[in-house]
Amino acid sequence: MDFSLPEKILQLKEEAQDWVENVLNPLSVPLEEEERVPEELVEELRNGRFRFFGLTIPKEYGGEGWTATEWFTVLEELAKAYATVRLVAHTMNGLFWRPLLYFGTEEQKQHYLPRLATGEIWSANSLTEPEAGTGKDINSKAVKNGDEYILNGHKWLITLFPGYTKLIYAFAGTEEGITSFLVDVPNKGLVLKPMEKMMGCVGPRHYNVIYRDCRVPASNVLGEKGKGLDVAFGMLHLSRVSIAFCEVGLAQRMLDLAIDYAKRRSTFGKLLAKRQAIQNNIAQMGTEIQAARLLAYEAAWKFDQGQDIVKEAAMAKLFAEQVLIRVSEMALRIHGGIGYTKAYPLERHFRDARSFHFEEGTEEIQKLLISRYFLK
């Protein structure tokens, strides 16, 4: 097993770290205060000094063609940015172009992938429903009408960015079974309704996506009719590895903040960094983060080798989430009461960390997948 990386990728990792700290985070202030994506931030993501979109999309469709291991090395740094930036990085590079490559026709690939590679269009996935979750029991329906399908249904907790999201993956029941559709935005049969403000990852709201007699060309069916769940779940395993790297990146960010604070803050005439209890916590945090990082790299490496990663992806996501929560607690304790205020960025990171409980499956789902392998 070899995790060695090209010098170019390691250099880009360092550049991404500097870009996040000195460019992206200062541009992200309106995300928290005004719940909007600043145009200057989008411009920087699309045309700034560091390529952000299309890094993993194959070169024949306008991307850079990075392997998963290469991409995740840089994603760990981008995960230290404001949470909305992390969400865009995770979804646009790690997730929302792959169904087109794996299941799309050549015409669909040529139409969408080059524009996704430049960030001209962003995409979203609408699977989860209020009453039916994300499984075979989804209630949305699509009825064939000539050379179109008419979609009706309600999705929620959908990550999208109004004005930038131009493509939505929709999943609805047809005569053949659950089928996947490519829905262009805007569409007069498509209603996007913001949900209540989230605890963390504050910025543009998550959305209700409501299909009301939404007309979609039959040519926009993605994959085989009745095989829509293959499209939906096919992206989940690698996405869990992506989430694991995001968790590792955020945990590392909080450890870095705790170390910096401990080196500056004195109590009773002694720096926190000189106190053995603080040193023990920092050692524990650093060790667990490295263990989570290695689990994630193993899953990414196996994916690049074409191996099955169901177990490894679930393990990486499960453990990295547990580590992130423990690290966030210890980092907050090191900061003391001031860390519980908005005076320091730790308060925002602490809230953002809790979103990972629900991204790409809960802890219980990961344990179910892992146990199946051990109980075979």
N, C-alpha and C positions, 0 to 999 in steps of 0.2 A: 504494500500500500504506500503510494508516494504522493505526498501533498505539496511537493515542491512546485513553485510557481515561476513563470517567466519574470525577468527583471522588469519588463514593461508594466506588468500587473502590479508588482510591488511598488513601483514608482507611482502608478496611478492611485494606489491605496493611500500613499502619503499625500498626494495632491488632493484627493477627495477629503481627507481629514482637514486640510487647510481650507478648502473650499467651503466645507460645512461651517467651520468656526468663524471664518472672516467674511463670507459672502451670504450663504444661504440663511443662517440663523438671524443675522440682522435684518434681512428682507422679510422674515417670517413674522414679525411683530403683529401685523394686522390680523393674522390667523387667529390668535388668541383673543385679541381685544375687539375685533370687528367681525369675526367669523366670515372672512372672505379671503380668497386667494389673490394676493397682489399681482397685478399685471407684470410688474417688474421682476417678480419671482419666477413667473412662467417664462418670461423672456430669457431669464438667466438659465433656466432648465433647458430651454430649447436651443439657445444660441450662445450660451456662456462659454467660459474657458474650458469647461470639462464636459465631455459628451455624457448626457444623462439617459436619453432614449435610445432604444435599438441596440444596446450592447450585446444582447443575447440572440437577437434575430439573425437568421442566416444571411451571409453576405449577398446571396443572389436576390434577396428581397430588401437590400439597403441597410442591413445591420452590420455589426462587427463580428458576429459569430462566436462570441465567447463561450467557453464551457461553463457548466454550472459552478465548478470550483473557482474559476477565475472571477465570475460575476459575484459570487457570494463573498469573496475576499473584499471586494469594494463595497458591497452592500452593507457589510458590518460597519463600515465608516459612515455611510449614508444614514444608517439607523440611529446615529448619534445626533442627527439633525432634528428639526421640529417634526413632530409625529406625522403631520400631513405630508411632508416631503418623503418620509419613510414609506408611507402608504402608497404614494405615487411610484416610488422606486420599486417597491415590492410587486405591485400589481402590473405595472407597464413592462417591466423587464423580466420578472420571474414567472408571470402567470397568464396575463390576458391576451397574449398573442399565440400561445402554444396550441390552443384548440384549432385555430385556423390552419396551422402547419400540419397538425396530425389528422384533422378530419375535413378540412376545406377542399373544395375543388381548386384547380389551378387558377380559374377565373377569380374566385373569392380571394385567394392568396395575393394575386397581383393587384386586386382592387384595394385591399386593406393593409397588408403587411408593410409596404413601403411608407405609407402615411403614419402607421404606428411607429415605425422606426425613426421618423423625424420628430415625433411628438405633435404632428399636425392634428391628429385625432387621438383621443384617449378612449379607452374602452371600460366597460363595467360588466359585472356578472350578476344577473337577477335570477336567483334560484330559491332563496329562503322565503317562506310564506308565514303569515301570522299564525295560522292554525295548523299547518302541516309540516313545518320544518323544511328539511332539504332532501327528503327521501322519496321513495316511490309513491307516496300518498299525496303528492302535490295536487292542488285543486285547479290550477290554471288550465284552460282548454284552448285548443286551436282547431278551427273547422275549415276544411278545404272549400274554397269558393272560386271555381275556375282556375286561373293561374296565380291565385293568391291564397293565403291563409288569413283567417280573422281570429285574432287572439283576444282572450278575455281572462283577467286574473289580477291578483294583488300580490306583490312582492314587498318585502320590507327589510330594513337593516342593510340597505344596498349602498356600497361605497361608490359615489360618483361625484363629478365636479361639473355643475351646470356651466354651459358655455364652452367647455372643453371636451366633455364626454360626448362622442359622436357615434359610438357603437355600443350596443348592449346585447349580451348573450341572454336570450330568453328561453325558458323551458316550460313546455305545456303539453298536456295530454292530447293525442290525436288517435285516430282509429288504430294506428299501428302500435301505440304506446307513447311514452314520453319522448318528445322530439325537441331538438335544439334548433333555435332560429337566430339569425343575425338581424337585429332591428336597428335601422339607422335613426339617428336623432338629429333634428326633431321629426316627430310623426304626430299627426293630428289625433291619433288614437292613443297617444301615450301621455300619461299625466305623471309628473314628477312632483311629489309633495314632501317637503322637508319634515323630518321627525324631530322629536324633542332634543334639546341639547344633551350631548354626551357628558359623562363624568370626566373623561380624558379625551385625548386626541381631538381637542377642540379646534375648530376651523369650520369649513363647510360641513353642514349637517349630513348625517346619513339620511337616506331617502326611502319613502314609499314609492314604488314604481307600479303604477296602475295601468293595466292594458284594458282599454274600453273600445271594443270593436277596432282594434289596431290591425291595420292591413299590412301584411308582409308578403313580398313576392315569393312564390314557391321556389324560386332559384336561390333564396336566402336560407333554405333549410341547410343546417350544418351537420354533416355526417349522414348516417342512415336514419330514415324515419323509424321511430320507435326505439332508437338507441341513444336517446338524449342523455341518459344518465352515464353512459360511457364517456361522453364529452364532459359532463359536469365533474365526474369523479376522477377522470383521467389526469386532471391537472392538480388534484389535491395533494398527492404524495410529495411531489417536488415542492409544492407550495408550503408544506409543513417544514421542509428543510429551510426554505427561504425565511419563514417565520422564526425558526430557531436561530438563524444568523442575526435577524433583527433583534431578538431577545438578548443574544450575546452582546451585540453592539450597544444596546441601551444599558445593560448591566455594567459593561465596561465603562460607559460614560458616567454612571453613578459612582462607581468605584473611583474613577479619576477625580470627580468632584469631592468625594469624601477625603481622599488623600490630600488634595489641595487645601481643603478646609482644615484638616488635622495638622498640617504644617504651619498654618497661620494662627490658629486659635489657641490661646493659652488659658488654663484654669489653675488658679492657686499657684501662679508663677511657673507653670510647666506646660510646654506644648503638648497638645493632645497626641501628636505623633510620637512623643517620648513615653507615653503611658502604655504599659504592657497590655492592658485590656483592649485598647484601640488597635495595637499592633496585631493582636490575636484575631480581631475581627477582619482586619485588612488581609491578613494571610489567608483566612478562611474564604473570604470573598474572591480573592485572586485565584485560589486553587479551584474553586467550584466553577468559576467562569472559564478557566482553561479546560476543565473536563467537559463542559458543555460545548465549547468551541470544537474540541476534537471529535465529539460525537457527531456534530453537524458536518464537519469535514469528511468523516467516514461516509456519511450518507451521500454527500455531494460527489465524492470520488466514485462511489459505487454506481451512482446514476450516470456519470460520465463513461463508466465502463460498460454500460448497458445492462447492469444487474438489477434485480428486483430490490426495491428499497422500502417496501411497505413497513416492515418492522423497524428498520433503521430511521426512517423519517419520523415515525411515531415516537420512537425513543428520544430522538434529538429534540423534537418539539416539546415533549413532556418534561424532560430534564431541564432544558433551557428555561422553560416557563417557571419551574420550581426554583431554579437558581435565581432568576430575575426577581422573583418575589422576595426571596430571602435577602438578596443583596440590597434591594430597595429599602427593606426594613432596617438593615444594619447601617446603610448610608444615612438614613433619616436620624437614627439614634446618634451617630457620630456628629451630625450637624446640630443636634439638640433642638430646642424650641424654635430657633430661627429657621430651621429647615422646614418647619410646618407653615411658614409664611411664604408669600409670593416674592419676598425679597431675594430669594435664591432660586435658581432653576430647578433644584431638586424637587420642589413641591409639584411642579408640572410633570416631571419625569415619573414621580411616584404615582400620579393619577394615570398617566399614559400606560404605565406598565400593566395595569389591571385589564386593559383591553385584550391582552394576549390570552386571557382565560378562554375567550370565545372565538378567536380567529383560527380557522381551519380545524375546528373540533376541540371540544373540551378535554380536560385531563382524563375524564372517565372514558371518553371515546378512544384516546390514545392507549390507555391501559387495556381496553378491550382488544384492540388490534394487536398489541404486543403479546397479550396472554394467549391469543390464538396460536401464535408460533410456538410458544413454550409448551402448550397443551396438546399439540398435534400427536 
